Amino acid sequence: MNNKTMMTDFYELTMAQVYFDQGKKDEIGYFDIFFRTNPFNGGYTMTGGLQETIEYLQNLNFDDEDIEFLRSTGSFSEEFLNYLKDLKFTGDVYAMPDGTAAFPNESVLTVRANMIEAQIIETALLANFNHGSLVTTKAKRITSAAQGIPVMEFGARRARGIDSAIEASKNAYIGGCKGTSNVYAGKKYNIPVMGTMAHSLVQESECEYDAFLAYAKSHPDNCIFLVDTFDTLKSGIPNAIRVSKEYLEPNGYRLKGIRIDSGDLVYLSKAAKQMLTDAGYSDATICLSNGLDEYSITNMLNEGAVIDSIGAGDNISASKERVNGVYKLVAIEKEGEIIPKIKVSGDTVKTTNPGVKKVYRFYDFDSGKVLGDVIARSDEVISTKNYTLVSDKDPWKKTEISDYIVRNLQLPIFKGGKLVYKEPTLEKKQVYCEDEYQTLTARITDINNPHTYYVDLSEKMRQQKEYMLYDAMSKAANTAMNNIDYQKIKRK
């Protein structure tokens, strides 16, 4: 296993040096990972990256080369470097499992650890969460738009590096893709590998017919020809049919299908289906690709495109969007007392929810659909019979609910540095992700105009936040007045 401990921002270590110098190496801090908006202007986010975080924390240690590099920067004391030599993760982690439907401002992952450990791991945990959640969410949006049509992920060549490509293939599978073209990911994660041919095979040959014939001789039981290298309807499909008639059928095989990767896919798929049917290949499948996403797939289906499978690449593995997950201190622990902390910002959305929290989700007892989430203090007990959801932004907006099932979304992952969570198989993660998606209402999953989902604060949580905001603003005002007095004195 690669040791990725040094995958941290430099300021994490400079802050850790400060904690060490101040005698705070044993001070316990609580940090939350959460995000402020859903990616893709969507109504939900499917979480990802927990598996990578588990592996990272299990292997957290600074080796001799790491220490020597840090020494060469001239920024750290020898006492601190000696401390880092023995560093292991000894804290607690609670998290939503990969594939959980999550919403803005919810604590997706919570770390309880000494300040040095908690600070050093920030960068890696955010990188894992942001990338994993981005790919899982996009894959779920695309596979859901496909309405049961199998989607293959083949975006490895568009990903941002090898490691990114491998993890993207895994998270795409969790998000509902049926397989990947990425052989390494297939081997590492036991994901079905899929794919047939590219345009270069056709270009290298003397003619398209020769390319298809050569492929048929090597792979007679899996002949899906890429038919758009020159002309889909005038050349590609006729040559595919000819190879099937002249070589495959005489040898006991049959044309399995075609793939179209350019042009007007709706028109071409309809025309291709008719040509294949007229030639006696109504059972041949049609795979469409070429930069497809949830919007183009939805439009093609609405226009009657004939699609048996979909290839999706860069829009899954190299999306231009991002998940803006952040990692914020929410409490410290001194002498057994948990002291909430808050970050106040002139930008309201950046003001954090203080303290150690739990996120509860309410489901309608009959339909199993979500009713709303509440962010509560960790010491609260949520009623299992009746509850009032109160809007965080508009407290006068209240919704009374009953006949529900309530669930705490975070699970214990590490306790005292020891892994206590049993990772599900990838197949079970995929099923779990789909089950989570099915609990969402159509208004939430709408790709064009999604409903804003209720994520509210409990009354105790709201009171705590309001008190801390008032206290912080009062202190800021007093500080400002003191600064004014100082300036007057200075001028005199």
Secondary structure, 3 states (H helix, E strand, C coil): CCCCCCCCCHHHHHHHHHHHHCCCCCCEEEEEEEECCCHHHCCCEECCCHHHHHHHHHCCCCCHHHHHHHHHCCCCCHHHHHHHHCCCCCCEEEECCCCCEECCCCCCEEEEEEHHHHHHCHHHHHHHHHHHHHHHHHHHHHHHHCCCCCEEECCHHHCCCHHHHHHHHHHHHHCCCCEECCHHHHHHHCCCECCCCCHHHHHHCCCHHHHHHHHHHHCCCCCEEECCCCCHHHHHHHHHHHHHHHHHHHHCCCCCEEEECCCCHHHHHHHHHHHHHHCCCCCCEEEECCCCCHHHHHHHHHCCCCCCEEEECHHHHCCCCCCCEEEEEEEEEECCEEEECCCCCCCHHHCCCCCCEEEEEEEECCCCCEEEEEEEECCCCCCCCEEEEECCCCCCCEEEEECEEEEECCEEEEECCEECCCCCCHHHHHHHHHHHHHCCCHHHHCCCCCCCCCEEECHHHHHHHHHHHHHHHHHHHHHHHHHHHHHHHHHC
